[in-house]
Amino acid sequence: MMYSKLITAVFIVFYAVLVWAVFSMHNMLAMQMMAIGMFAEAVISLIFLYRKDKK
């Protein structure tokens, strides 16, 4: 799936914070961030799926 560079950069930072939460034993925060990240990626995929330019 092709995302914009901005969305990719936001997810890189988001998942870097997630990795920090995992390794610093903030398990509930890590689980909540994983759920938010997976849901956000699914919503963005759905938006880009229906937003294709019909040429």
All heavy atoms as atom14 arrays in JSON, in Angstrom:
{
  "sequence": "MMYSKLITAVFIVFYAVLVWAVFSMHNMLAMQMMAIGMFAEAVISLIFLYRKDKK",
  "atom14_mask": [
    [1, 1, 1, 1, 1, 1, 1, 1, 0, 0, 0, 0, 0, 0],
    [1, 1, 1, 1, 1, 1, 1, 1, 0, 0, 0, 0, 0, 0],
    [1, 1, 1, 1, 1, 1, 1, 1, 1, 1, 1, 1, 0, 0],
    [1, 1, 1, 1, 1, 1, 0, 0, 0, 0, 0, 0, 0, 0],
    [1, 1, 1, 1, 1, 1, 1, 1, 1, 0, 0, 0, 0, 0],
    [1, 1, 1, 1, 1, 1, 1, 1, 0, 0, 0, 0, 0, 0],
    [1, 1, 1, 1, 1, 1, 1, 1, 0, 0, 0, 0, 0, 0],
    [1, 1, 1, 1, 1, 1, 1, 0, 0, 0, 0, 0, 0, 0],
    [1, 1, 1, 1, 1, 0, 0, 0, 0, 0, 0, 0, 0, 0],
    [1, 1, 1, 1, 1, 1, 1, 0, 0, 0, 0, 0, 0, 0],
    [1, 1, 1, 1, 1, 1, 1, 1, 1, 1, 1, 0, 0, 0],
    [1, 1, 1, 1, 1, 1, 1, 1, 0, 0, 0, 0, 0, 0],
    [1, 1, 1, 1, 1, 1, 1, 0, 0, 0, 0, 0, 0, 0],
    [1, 1, 1, 1, 1, 1, 1, 1, 1, 1, 1, 0, 0, 0],
    [1, 1, 1, 1, 1, 1, 1, 1, 1, 1, 1, 1, 0, 0],
    [1, 1, 1, 1, 1, 0, 0, 0, 0, 0, 0, 0, 0, 0],
    [1, 1, 1, 1, 1, 1, 1, 0, 0, 0, 0, 0, 0, 0],
    [1, 1, 1, 1, 1, 1, 1, 1, 0, 0, 0, 0, 0, 0],
    [1, 1, 1, 1, 1, 1, 1, 0, 0, 0, 0, 0, 0, 0],
    [1, 1, 1, 1, 1, 1, 1, 1, 1, 1, 1, 1, 1, 1],
    [1, 1, 1, 1, 1, 0, 0, 0, 0, 0, 0, 0, 0, 0],
    [1, 1, 1, 1, 1, 1, 1, 0, 0, 0, 0, 0, 0, 0],
    [1, 1, 1, 1, 1, 1, 1, 1, 1, 1, 1, 0, 0, 0],
    [1, 1, 1, 1, 1, 1, 0, 0, 0, 0, 0, 0, 0, 0],
    [1, 1, 1, 1, 1, 1, 1, 1, 0, 0, 0, 0, 0, 0],
    [1, 1, 1, 1, 1, 1, 1, 1, 1, 1, 0, 0, 0, 0],
    [1, 1, 1, 1, 1, 1, 1, 1, 0, 0, 0, 0, 0, 0],
    [1, 1, 1, 1, 1, 1, 1, 1, 0, 0, 0, 0, 0, 0],
    [1, 1, 1, 1, 1, 1, 1, 1, 0, 0, 0, 0, 0, 0],
    [1, 1, 1, 1, 1, 0, 0, 0, 0, 0, 0, 0, 0, 0],
    [1, 1, 1, 1, 1, 1, 1, 1, 0, 0, 0, 0, 0, 0],
    [1, 1, 1, 1, 1, 1, 1, 1, 1, 0, 0, 0, 0, 0],
    [1, 1, 1, 1, 1, 1, 1, 1, 0, 0, 0, 0, 0, 0],
    [1, 1, 1, 1, 1, 1, 1, 1, 0, 0, 0, 0, 0, 0],
    [1, 1, 1, 1, 1, 0, 0, 0, 0, 0, 0, 0, 0, 0],
    [1, 1, 1, 1, 1, 1, 1, 1, 0, 0, 0, 0, 0, 0],
    [1, 1, 1, 1, 0, 0, 0, 0, 0, 0, 0, 0, 0, 0],
    [1, 1, 1, 1, 1, 1, 1, 1, 0, 0, 0, 0, 0, 0],
    [1, 1, 1, 1, 1, 1, 1, 1, 1, 1, 1, 0, 0, 0],
    [1, 1, 1, 1, 1, 0, 0, 0, 0, 0, 0, 0, 0, 0],
    [1, 1, 1, 1, 1, 1, 1, 1, 1, 0, 0, 0, 0, 0],
    [1, 1, 1, 1, 1, 0, 0, 0, 0, 0, 0, 0, 0, 0],
    [1, 1, 1, 1, 1, 1, 1, 0, 0, 0, 0, 0, 0, 0],
    [1, 1, 1, 1, 1, 1, 1, 1, 0, 0, 0, 0, 0, 0],
    [1, 1, 1, 1, 1, 1, 0, 0, 0, 0, 0, 0, 0, 0],
    [1, 1, 1, 1, 1, 1, 1, 1, 0, 0, 0, 0, 0, 0],
    [1, 1, 1, 1, 1, 1, 1, 1, 0, 0, 0, 0, 0, 0],
    [1, 1, 1, 1, 1, 1, 1, 1, 1, 1, 1, 0, 0, 0],
    [1, 1, 1, 1, 1, 1, 1, 1, 0, 0, 0, 0, 0, 0],
    [1, 1, 1, 1, 1, 1, 1, 1, 1, 1, 1, 1, 0, 0],
    [1, 1, 1, 1, 1, 1, 1, 1, 1, 1, 1, 0, 0, 0],
    [1, 1, 1, 1, 1, 1, 1, 1, 1, 0, 0, 0, 0, 0],
    [1, 1, 1, 1, 1, 1, 1, 1, 0, 0, 0, 0, 0, 0],
    [1, 1, 1, 1, 1, 1, 1, 1, 1, 0, 0, 0, 0, 0],
    [1, 1, 1, 1, 1, 1, 1, 1, 1, 0, 0, 0, 0, 0]
  ],
  "atom14_positions": [
    [[0.85, -1.19, 0.0], [0.0, 0.0, 0.0], [0.89, 1.23, 0.0], [1.85, 1.31, 0.75], [-0.87, -0.03, 1.25], [-1.99, 0.96, 1.26], [-3.3, 0.76, 0.06], [-3.75, -0.92, 0.24], [0.0, 0.0, 0.0], [0.0, 0.0, 0.0], [0.0, 0.0, 0.0], [0.0, 0.0, 0.0], [0.0, 0.0, 0.0], [0.0, 0.0, 0.0]],
    [[0.57, 2.19, -0.83], [1.36, 3.4, -0.96], [0.78, 4.5, -0.07], [-0.33, 4.96, -0.29], [1.37, 3.87, -2.42], [2.04, 2.89, -3.36], [3.78, 2.68, -3.02], [4.39, 4.26, -3.5], [0.0, 0.0, 0.0], [0.0, 0.0, 0.0], [0.0, 0.0, 0.0], [0.0, 0.0, 0.0], [0.0, 0.0, 0.0], [0.0, 0.0, 0.0]],
    [[1.53, 4.87, 0.94], [1.14, 5.97, 1.81], [1.98, 7.18, 1.49], [3.0, 7.09, 0.81], [1.33, 5.61, 3.27], [0.51, 4.46, 3.77], [1.04, 3.54, 4.64], [-0.8, 4.29, 3.37], [0.31, 2.48, 5.12], [-1.55, 3.23, 3.83], [-0.99, 2.33, 4.7], [-1.73, 1.28, 5.17], [0.0, 0.0, 0.0], [0.0, 0.0, 0.0]],
    [[1.62, 8.31, 2.03], [2.44, 9.49, 1.83], [3.65, 9.43, 2.76], [3.69, 8.65, 3.72], [1.62, 10.75, 2.14], [1.38, 10.86, 3.52], [0.0, 0.0, 0.0], [0.0, 0.0, 0.0], [0.0, 0.0, 0.0], [0.0, 0.0, 0.0], [0.0, 0.0, 0.0], [0.0, 0.0, 0.0], [0.0, 0.0, 0.0], [0.0, 0.0, 0.0]],
    [[4.64, 10.24, 2.47], [5.85, 10.27, 3.29], [5.55, 10.75, 4.7], [6.16, 10.28, 5.66], [6.9, 11.15, 2.63], [7.45, 10.56, 1.35], [8.44, 11.49, 0.71], [8.89, 10.92, -0.62], [9.8, 11.82, -1.32], [0.0, 0.0, 0.0], [0.0, 0.0, 0.0], [0.0, 0.0, 0.0], [0.0, 0.0, 0.0], [0.0, 0.0, 0.0]],
    [[4.62, 11.67, 4.84], [4.26, 12.19, 6.15], [3.64, 11.11, 7.03], [4.02, 10.95, 8.19], [3.29, 13.38, 6.02], [2.77, 13.95, 7.33], [3.91, 14.54, 8.14], [1.69, 14.97, 7.07], [0.0, 0.0, 0.0], [0.0, 0.0, 0.0], [0.0, 0.0, 0.0], [0.0, 0.0, 0.0], [0.0, 0.0, 0.0], [0.0, 0.0, 0.0]],
    [[2.72, 10.35, 6.48], [2.08, 9.28, 7.24], [3.11, 8.24, 7.65], [3.12, 7.76, 8.79], [0.93, 8.64, 6.43], [-0.2, 9.65, 6.26], [0.42, 7.38, 7.12], [-1.3, 9.19, 5.33], [0.0, 0.0, 0.0], [0.0, 0.0, 0.0], [0.0, 0.0, 0.0], [0.0, 0.0, 0.0], [0.0, 0.0, 0.0], [0.0, 0.0, 0.0]],
    [[4.02, 7.91, 6.74], [5.07, 6.95, 7.05], [5.96, 7.46, 8.17], [6.3, 6.71, 9.1], [5.9, 6.66, 5.79], [5.03, 6.18, 4.77], [6.97, 5.62, 6.07], [0.0, 0.0, 0.0], [0.0, 0.0, 0.0], [0.0, 0.0, 0.0], [0.0, 0.0, 0.0], [0.0, 0.0, 0.0], [0.0, 0.0, 0.0], [0.0, 0.0, 0.0]],
    [[6.34, 8.74, 8.13], [7.18, 9.32, 9.18], [6.47, 9.31, 10.53], [7.09, 9.01, 11.56], [7.58, 10.74, 8.8], [0.0, 0.0, 0.0], [0.0, 0.0, 0.0], [0.0, 0.0, 0.0], [0.0, 0.0, 0.0], [0.0, 0.0, 0.0], [0.0, 0.0, 0.0], [0.0, 0.0, 0.0], [0.0, 0.0, 0.0], [0.0, 0.0, 0.0]],
    [[5.17, 9.6, 10.53], [4.4, 9.58, 11.78], [4.38, 8.18, 12.37], [4.56, 7.99, 13.59], [2.97, 10.11, 11.56], [2.07, 9.83, 12.75], [3.0, 11.6, 11.25], [0.0, 0.0, 0.0], [0.0, 0.0, 0.0], [0.0, 0.0, 0.0], [0.0, 0.0, 0.0], [0.0, 0.0, 0.0], [0.0, 0.0, 0.0], [0.0, 0.0, 0.0]],
    [[4.18, 7.17, 11.54], [4.16, 5.8, 12.04], [5.53, 5.35, 12.52], [5.62, 4.59, 13.49], [3.61, 4.83, 10.98], [2.12, 4.72, 11.01], [1.35, 5.26, 10.0], [1.48, 4.09, 12.07], [-0.04, 5.16, 10.03], [0.1, 3.99, 12.11], [-0.66, 4.53, 11.09], [0.0, 0.0, 0.0], [0.0, 0.0, 0.0], [0.0, 0.0, 0.0]],
    [[6.61, 5.81, 11.89], [7.95, 5.47, 12.36], [8.16, 6.01, 13.78], [8.65, 5.3, 14.67], [9.03, 6.03, 11.41], [8.99, 5.3, 10.08], [10.42, 5.98, 12.03], [9.49, 3.89, 10.13], [0.0, 0.0, 0.0], [0.0, 0.0, 0.0], [0.0, 0.0, 0.0], [0.0, 0.0, 0.0], [0.0, 0.0, 0.0], [0.0, 0.0, 0.0]],
    [[7.8, 7.26, 14.0], [7.94, 7.85, 15.34], [7.03, 7.14, 16.33], [7.43, 6.82, 17.46], [7.63, 9.37, 15.29], [7.56, 9.96, 16.69], [8.66, 10.09, 14.45], [0.0, 0.0, 0.0], [0.0, 0.0, 0.0], [0.0, 0.0, 0.0], [0.0, 0.0, 0.0], [0.0, 0.0, 0.0], [0.0, 0.0, 0.0], [0.0, 0.0, 0.0]],
    [[5.8, 6.86, 15.92], [4.84, 6.18, 16.79], [5.37, 4.81, 17.23], [5.34, 4.46, 18.41], [3.5, 6.02, 16.06], [2.43, 5.37, 16.88], [1.71, 6.1, 17.8], [2.13, 4.02, 16.73], [0.7, 5.51, 18.56], [1.15, 3.42, 17.49], [0.43, 4.17, 18.4], [0.0, 0.0, 0.0], [0.0, 0.0, 0.0], [0.0, 0.0, 0.0]],
    [[5.89, 4.04, 16.27], [6.39, 2.71, 16.61], [7.72, 2.77, 17.34], [8.04, 1.84, 18.1], [6.46, 1.83, 15.36], [5.09, 1.34, 14.93], [4.61, 1.56, 13.67], [4.28, 0.67, 15.84], [3.34, 1.12, 13.29], [3.02, 0.23, 15.47], [2.56, 0.46, 14.2], [1.31, 0.03, 13.84], [0.0, 0.0, 0.0], [0.0, 0.0, 0.0]],
    [[8.5, 3.83, 17.18], [9.71, 4.0, 17.99], [9.33, 4.2, 19.46], [9.97, 3.62, 20.35], [10.53, 5.18, 17.48], [0.0, 0.0, 0.0], [0.0, 0.0, 0.0], [0.0, 0.0, 0.0], [0.0, 0.0, 0.0], [0.0, 0.0, 0.0], [0.0, 0.0, 0.0], [0.0, 0.0, 0.0], [0.0, 0.0, 0.0], [0.0, 0.0, 0.0]],
    [[8.3, 4.98, 19.71], [7.81, 5.15, 21.08], [7.26, 3.83, 21.61], [7.46, 3.48, 22.78], [6.74, 6.27, 21.15], [6.12, 6.35, 22.54], [7.35, 7.6, 20.75], [0.0, 0.0, 0.0], [0.0, 0.0, 0.0], [0.0, 0.0, 0.0], [0.0, 0.0, 0.0], [0.0, 0.0, 0.0], [0.0, 0.0, 0.0], [0.0, 0.0, 0.0]],
    [[6.61, 3.06, 20.75], [6.1, 1.75, 21.14], [7.25, 0.82, 21.55], [7.15, 0.12, 22.57], [5.31, 1.13, 19.99], [4.81, -0.3, 20.18], [3.86, -0.4, 21.35], [4.17, -0.8, 18.91], [0.0, 0.0, 0.0], [0.0, 0.0, 0.0], [0.0, 0.0, 0.0], [0.0, 0.0, 0.0], [0.0, 0.0, 0.0], [0.0, 0.0, 0.0]],
    [[8.32, 0.81, 20.78], [9.47, -0.03, 21.14], [10.05, 0.41, 22.49], [10.4, -0.43, 23.32], [10.55, 0.03, 20.02], [11.86, -0.57, 20.47], [10.03, -0.67, 18.78], [0.0, 0.0, 0.0], [0.0, 0.0, 0.0], [0.0, 0.0, 0.0], [0.0, 0.0, 0.0], [0.0, 0.0, 0.0], [0.0, 0.0, 0.0], [0.0, 0.0, 0.0]],
    [[10.13, 1.72, 22.71], [10.6, 2.22, 24.02], [9.69, 1.7, 25.13], [10.17, 1.27, 26.19], [10.63, 3.75, 24.03], [10.78, 4.28, 25.41], [11.94, 4.42, 26.12], [9.73, 4.7, 26.29], [11.67, 4.89, 27.37], [10.31, 5.08, 27.5], [8.34, 4.78, 26.16], [9.55, 5.55, 28.57], [7.6, 5.24, 27.22], [8.2, 5.62, 28.42]],
    [[8.37, 1.76, 24.93], [7.42, 1.32, 25.95], [7.59, -0.16, 26.25], [7.52, -0.58, 27.42], [5.98, 1.62, 25.52], [0.0, 0.0, 0.0], [0.0, 0.0, 0.0], [0.0, 0.0, 0.0], [0.0, 0.0, 0.0], [0.0, 0.0, 0.0], [0.0, 0.0, 0.0], [0.0, 0.0, 0.0], [0.0, 0.0, 0.0], [0.0, 0.0, 0.0]],
    [[7.85, -0.97, 25.24], [8.04, -2.41, 25.44], [9.29, -2.67, 26.26], [9.27, -3.43, 27.24], [8.1, -3.15, 24.09], [8.58, -4.58, 24.28], [6.74, -3.13, 23.41], [0.0, 0.0, 0.0], [0.0, 0.0, 0.0], [0.0, 0.0, 0.0], [0.0, 0.0, 0.0], [0.0, 0.0, 0.0], [0.0, 0.0, 0.0], [0.0, 0.0, 0.0]],
    [[10.39, -2.04, 25.88], [11.66, -2.32, 26.55], [11.78, -1.67, 27.92], [12.63, -2.07, 28.71], [12.84, -1.94, 25.66], [13.05, -2.9, 24.53], [12.88, -2.49, 23.22], [13.39, -4.21, 24.78], [13.06, -3.38, 22.18], [13.56, -5.12, 23.74], [13.4, -4.69, 22.44], [0.0, 0.0, 0.0], [0.0, 0.0, 0.0], [0.0, 0.0, 0.0]],
    [[10.93, -0.68, 28.21], [10.97, -0.08, 29.54], [9.86, -0.64, 30.44], [9.55, -0.07, 31.48], [10.86, 1.43, 29.45], [9.61, 1.8, 28.91], [0.0, 0.0, 0.0], [0.0, 0.0, 0.0], [0.0, 0.0, 0.0], [0.0, 0.0, 0.0], [0.0, 0.0, 0.0], [0.0, 0.0, 0.0], [0.0, 0.0, 0.0], [0.0, 0.0, 0.0]],
    [[9.26, -1.76, 30.0], [8.28, -2.51, 30.79], [6.99, -1.73, 31.06], [6.36, -1.93, 32.08], [8.9, -2.98, 32.11], [10.15, -3.83, 31.93], [9.87, -5.32, 30.98], [9.02, -6.31, 32.18], [0.0, 0.0, 0.0], [0.0, 0.0, 0.0], [0.0, 0.0, 0.0], [0.0, 0.0, 0.0], [0.0, 0.0, 0.0], [0.0, 0.0, 0.0]],
    [[6.6, -0.86, 30.15], [5.29, -0.2, 30.23], [4.33, -1.01, 29.35], [3.93, -0.58, 28.27], [5.39, 1.25, 29.76], [6.16, 2.12, 30.67], [7.51, 2.33, 30.52], [5.78, 2.81, 31.77], [7.93, 3.14, 31.47], [6.89, 3.44, 32.25], [0.0, 0.0, 0.0], [0.0, 0.0, 0.0], [0.0, 0.0, 0.0], [0.0, 0.0, 0.0]],
    [[3.94, -2.17, 29.86], [3.23, -3.14, 29.02], [1.82, -2.69, 28.62], [1.41, -2.92, 27.49], [3.18, -4.49, 29.72], [4.57, -5.07, 29.88], [5.44, -4.86, 29.05], [4.78, -5.79, 30.97], [0.0, 0.0, 0.0], [0.0, 0.0, 0.0], [0.0, 0.0, 0.0], [0.0, 0.0, 0.0], [0.0, 0.0, 0.0], [0.0, 0.0, 0.0]],
    [[1.09, -2.08, 29.53], [-0.27, -1.64, 29.17], [-0.22, -0.53, 28.12], [-1.01, -0.53, 27.18], [-1.04, -1.16, 30.41], [-1.67, -2.27, 31.21], [-2.72, -3.38, 30.23], [-4.07, -2.31, 29.79], [0.0, 0.0, 0.0], [0.0, 0.0, 0.0], [0.0, 0.0, 0.0], [0.0, 0.0, 0.0], [0.0, 0.0, 0.0], [0.0, 0.0, 0.0]],
    [[0.71, 0.4, 28.3], [0.87, 1.46, 27.3], [1.23, 0.86, 25.95], [0.68, 1.27, 24.92], [1.95, 2.45, 27.75], [2.31, 3.55, 26.75], [1.11, 4.44, 26.48], [3.5, 4.35, 27.25], [0.0, 0.0, 0.0], [0.0, 0.0, 0.0], [0.0, 0.0, 0.0], [0.0, 0.0, 0.0], [0.0, 0.0, 0.0], [0.0, 0.0, 0.0]],
    [[2.12, -0.13, 25.94], [2.53, -0.77, 24.7], [1.35, -1.47, 24.03], [1.17, -1.38, 22.81], [3.66, -1.76, 24.96], [0.0, 0.0, 0.0], [0.0, 0.0, 0.0], [0.0, 0.0, 0.0], [0.0, 0.0, 0.0], [0.0, 0.0, 0.0], [0.0, 0.0, 0.0], [0.0, 0.0, 0.0], [0.0, 0.0, 0.0], [0.0, 0.0, 0.0]],
    [[0.53, -2.15, 24.81], [-0.63, -2.84, 24.24], [-1.63, -1.84, 23.67], [-2.2, -2.06, 22.59], [-1.3, -3.72, 25.29], [-0.49, -4.95, 25.62], [-1.19, -5.95, 26.94], [-2.84, -6.23, 26.4], [0.0, 0.0, 0.0], [0.0, 0.0, 0.0], [0.0, 0.0, 0.0], [0.0, 0.0, 0.0], [0.0, 0.0, 0.0], [0.0, 0.0, 0.0]],
    [[-1.85, -0.75, 24.37], [-2.78, 0.26, 23.88], [-2.24, 0.92, 22.62], [-2.99, 1.16, 21.66], [-3.04, 1.31, 24.96], [-3.82, 0.77, 26.12], [-3.82, 1.71, 27.32], [-3.06, 2.65, 27.4], [-4.69, 1.41, 28.28], [0.0, 0.0, 0.0], [0.0, 0.0, 0.0], [0.0, 0.0, 0.0], [0.0, 0.0, 0.0], [0.0, 0.0, 0.0]],
    [[-0.94, 1.18, 22.57], [-0.35, 1.77, 21.36], [-0.42, 0.81, 20.18], [-0.65, 1.24, 19.05], [1.09, 2.18, 21.64], [1.22, 3.4, 22.53], [2.92, 3.88, 22.78], [3.32, 4.51, 21.15], [0.0, 0.0, 0.0], [0.0, 0.0, 0.0], [0.0, 0.0, 0.0], [0.0, 0.0, 0.0], [0.0, 0.0, 0.0], [0.0, 0.0, 0.0]],
    [[-0.21, -0.47, 20.43], [-0.33, -1.46, 19.35], [-1.74, -1.47, 18.78], [-1.93, -1.51, 17.56], [0.05, -2.85, 19.83], [1.53, -3.1, 19.84], [1.93, -4.83, 20.13], [1.78, -4.91, 21.9], [0.0, 0.0, 0.0], [0.0, 0.0, 0.0], [0.0, 0.0, 0.0], [0.0, 0.0, 0.0], [0.0, 0.0, 0.0], [0.0, 0.0, 0.0]],
    [[-2.73, -1.44, 19.66], [-4.12, -1.44, 19.21], [-4.42, -0.18, 18.4], [-5.05, -0.25, 17.33], [-5.06, -1.55, 20.4], [0.0, 0.0, 0.0], [0.0, 0.0, 0.0], [0.0, 0.0, 0.0], [0.0, 0.0, 0.0], [0.0, 0.0, 0.0], [0.0, 0.0, 0.0], [0.0, 0.0, 0.0], [0.0, 0.0, 0.0], [0.0, 0.0, 0.0]],
    [[-3.97, 0.97, 18.87], [-4.19, 2.22, 18.15], [-3.49, 2.19, 16.8], [-4.06, 2.59, 15.78], [-3.72, 3.42, 19.0], [-4.63, 3.6, 20.21], [-3.66, 4.7, 18.17], [-4.09, 4.56, 21.26], [0.0, 0.0, 0.0], [0.0, 0.0, 0.0], [0.0, 0.0, 0.0], [0.0, 0.0, 0.0], [0.0, 0.0, 0.0], [0.0, 0.0, 0.0]],
    [[-2.24, 1.71, 16.78], [-1.48, 1.66, 15.54], [-2.1, 0.75, 14.5], [-2.2, 1.09, 13.32], [0.0, 0.0, 0.0], [0.0, 0.0, 0.0], [0.0, 0.0, 0.0], [0.0, 0.0, 0.0], [0.0, 0.0, 0.0], [0.0, 0.0, 0.0], [0.0, 0.0, 0.0], [0.0, 0.0, 0.0], [0.0, 0.0, 0.0], [0.0, 0.0, 0.0]],
    [[-2.54, -0.43, 14.93], [-3.16, -1.36, 13.99], [-4.48, -0.82, 13.46], [-4.78, -0.93, 12.27], [-3.37, -2.72, 14.65], [-2.09, -3.48, 14.88], [-2.32, -5.16, 15.49], [-3.03, -4.86, 17.11], [0.0, 0.0, 0.0], [0.0, 0.0, 0.0], [0.0, 0.0, 0.0], [0.0, 0.0, 0.0], [0.0, 0.0, 0.0], [0.0, 0.0, 0.0]],
    [[-5.27, -0.2, 14.33], [-6.54, 0.38, 13.9], [-6.3, 1.54, 12.94], [-6.98, 1.64, 11.9], [-7.35, 0.85, 15.11], [-8.7, 1.4, 14.73], [-9.71, 0.57, 14.29], [-8.95, 2.77, 14.81], [-10.96, 1.08, 13.94], [-10.18, 3.28, 14.45], [-11.19, 2.43, 14.02], [0.0, 0.0, 0.0], [0.0, 0.0, 0.0], [0.0, 0.0, 0.0]],
    [[-5.33, 2.39, 13.24], [-5.03, 3.53, 12.37], [-4.56, 3.06, 11.0], [-4.98, 3.61, 9.97], [-3.98, 4.42, 13.02], [0.0, 0.0, 0.0], [0.0, 0.0, 0.0], [0.0, 0.0, 0.0], [0.0, 0.0, 0.0], [0.0, 0.0, 0.0], [0.0, 0.0, 0.0], [0.0, 0.0, 0.0], [0.0, 0.0, 0.0], [0.0, 0.0, 0.0]],
    [[-3.72, 2.04, 10.96], [-3.25, 1.52, 9.67], [-4.41, 0.92, 8.86], [-4.47, 1.08, 7.65], [-2.15, 0.49, 9.87], [-0.83, 1.11, 10.23], [0.29, 0.11, 10.32], [0.02, -1.12, 10.28], [1.44, 0.55, 10.44], [0.0, 0.0, 0.0], [0.0, 0.0, 0.0], [0.0, 0.0, 0.0], [0.0, 0.0, 0.0], [0.0, 0.0, 0.0]],
    [[-5.32, 0.25, 9.54], [-6.48, -0.32, 8.85], [-7.38, 0.78, 8.28], [-7.86, 0.68, 7.14], [-7.28, -1.22, 9.79], [0.0, 0.0, 0.0], [0.0, 0.0, 0.0], [0.0, 0.0, 0.0], [0.0, 0.0, 0.0], [0.0, 0.0, 0.0], [0.0, 0.0, 0.0], [0.0, 0.0, 0.0], [0.0, 0.0, 0.0], [0.0, 0.0, 0.0]],
    [[-7.6, 1.83, 9.05], [-8.44, 2.94, 8.58], [-7.77, 3.64, 7.4], [-8.43, 3.94, 6.4], [-8.73, 3.93, 9.73], [-9.33, 5.23, 9.21], [-9.64, 3.3, 10.77], [0.0, 0.0, 0.0], [0.0, 0.0, 0.0], [0.0, 0.0, 0.0], [0.0, 0.0, 0.0], [0.0, 0.0, 0.0], [0.0, 0.0, 0.0], [0.0, 0.0, 0.0]],
    [[-6.47, 3.87, 7.5], [-5.76, 4.54, 6.4], [-5.77, 3.67, 5.15], [-5.97, 4.17, 4.03], [-4.32, 4.88, 6.84], [-4.37, 5.99, 7.88], [-3.47, 5.3, 5.65], [-3.05, 6.25, 8.56], [0.0, 0.0, 0.0], [0.0, 0.0, 0.0], [0.0, 0.0, 0.0], [0.0, 0.0, 0.0], [0.0, 0.0, 0.0], [0.0, 0.0, 0.0]],
    [[-5.6, 2.36, 5.31], [-5.67, 1.46, 4.16], [-7.04, 1.52, 3.5], [-7.15, 1.53, 2.27], [-5.36, 0.03, 4.58], [-4.04, -0.09, 5.01], [0.0, 0.0, 0.0], [0.0, 0.0, 0.0], [0.0, 0.0, 0.0], [0.0, 0.0, 0.0], [0.0, 0.0, 0.0], [0.0, 0.0, 0.0], [0.0, 0.0, 0.0], [0.0, 0.0, 0.0]],
    [[-8.08, 1.54, 4.29], [-9.44, 1.61, 3.76], [-9.67, 2.92, 3.02], [-10.25, 2.94, 1.93], [-10.45, 1.46, 4.9], [-11.91, 1.38, 4.5], [-12.16, 0.11, 3.69], [-12.8, 1.4, 5.73], [0.0, 0.0, 0.0], [0.0, 0.0, 0.0], [0.0, 0.0, 0.0], [0.0, 0.0, 0.0], [0.0, 0.0, 0.0], [0.0, 0.0, 0.0]],
    [[-9.19, 4.02, 3.59], [-9.34, 5.32, 2.93], [-8.63, 5.33, 1.59], [-9.19, 5.75, 0.58], [-8.82, 6.45, 3.85], [-9.76, 6.64, 5.04], [-8.67, 7.76, 3.07], [-9.23, 7.55, 6.12], [0.0, 0.0, 0.0], [0.0, 0.0, 0.0], [0.0, 0.0, 0.0], [0.0, 0.0, 0.0], [0.0, 0.0, 0.0], [0.0, 0.0, 0.0]],
    [[-7.37, 4.85, 1.57], [-6.62, 4.85, 0.31], [-7.21, 3.87, -0.69], [-7.09, 4.08, -1.89], [-5.14, 4.56, 0.57], [-4.36, 5.78, 0.95], [-4.19, 6.13, 2.27], [-3.8, 6.58, -0.03], [-3.48, 7.26, 2.62], [-3.08, 7.71, 0.3], [-2.92, 8.05, 1.63], [0.0, 0.0, 0.0], [0.0, 0.0, 0.0], [0.0, 0.0, 0.0]],
    [[-7.82, 2.81, -0.22], [-8.44, 1.84, -1.12], [-9.6, 2.47, -1.89], [-9.76, 2.29, -3.09], [-8.94, 0.62, -0.35], [-9.67, -0.46, -1.14], [-8.68, -1.17, -2.05], [-10.34, -1.43, -0.19], [0.0, 0.0, 0.0], [0.0, 0.0, 0.0], [0.0, 0.0, 0.0], [0.0, 0.0, 0.0], [0.0, 0.0, 0.0], [0.0, 0.0, 0.0]],
    [[-10.44, 3.24, -1.19], [-11.6, 3.84, -1.84], [-11.29, 5.2, -2.46], [-12.13, 5.75, -3.15], [-12.74, 3.98, -0.83], [-13.41, 2.67, -0.57], [-13.24, 2.0, 0.64], [-14.18, 2.05, -1.54], [-13.83, 0.77, 0.88], [-14.78, 0.84, -1.33], [-14.61, 0.2, -0.1], [-15.2, -1.0, 0.11], [0.0, 0.0, 0.0], [0.0, 0.0, 0.0]],
    [[-10.09, 5.73, -2.23], [-9.73, 7.03, -2.75], [-8.93, 6.94, -4.04], [-8.47, 7.95, -4.55], [-8.91, 7.76, -1.69], [-8.86, 9.24, -1.86], [-8.07, 9.85, -0.76], [-7.09, 10.74, -1.39], [-6.07, 11.27, -0.81], [-5.83, 10.99, 0.43], [-5.28, 12.08, -1.44], [0.0, 0.0, 0.0], [0.0, 0.0, 0.0], [0.0, 0.0, 0.0]],
    [[-8.79, 5.75, -4.6], [-8.01, 5.61, -5.83], [-8.6, 6.48, -6.93], [-9.81, 6.57, -7.08], [-8.02, 4.15, -6.3], [-7.12, 3.24, -5.5], [-7.1, 1.88, -6.14], [-6.18, 0.98, -5.38], [-6.19, -0.38, -5.92], [0.0, 0.0, 0.0], [0.0, 0.0, 0.0], [0.0, 0.0, 0.0], [0.0, 0.0, 0.0], [0.0, 0.0, 0.0]],
    [[-7.7, 7.09, -7.68], [-8.15, 7.92, -8.8], [-8.65, 7.01, -9.92], [-7.92, 6.12, -10.37], [-7.02, 8.79, -9.3], [-6.61, 9.84, -8.27], [-7.45, 10.24, -7.46], [-5.44, 10.24, -8.32], [0.0, 0.0, 0.0], [0.0, 0.0, 0.0], [0.0, 0.0, 0.0], [0.0, 0.0, 0.0], [0.0, 0.0, 0.0], [0.0, 0.0, 0.0]],
    [[-9.84, 7.23, -10.36], [-10.42, 6.44, -11.44], [-10.13, 7.15, -12.75], [-10.74, 8.16, -13.07], [-11.92, 6.3, -11.23], [-12.29, 5.84, -9.84], [-12.83, 4.47, -9.87], [-13.45, 4.13, -8.54], [-12.98, 3.22, -7.75], [0.0, 0.0, 0.0], [0.0, 0.0, 0.0], [0.0, 0.0, 0.0], [0.0, 0.0, 0.0], [0.0, 0.0, 0.0]],
    [[-9.16, 6.63, -13.49], [-8.78, 7.28, -14.75], [-9.26, 6.48, -15.93], [-9.43, 5.34, -15.94], [-7.27, 7.44, -14.82], [-6.78, 8.43, -13.81], [-5.28, 8.62, -13.94], [-4.8, 9.59, -12.88], [-3.4, 9.83, -12.95], [0.0, 0.0, 0.0], [0.0, 0.0, 0.0], [0.0, 0.0, 0.0], [0.0, 0.0, 0.0], [0.0, 0.0, 0.0]]
  ]
}
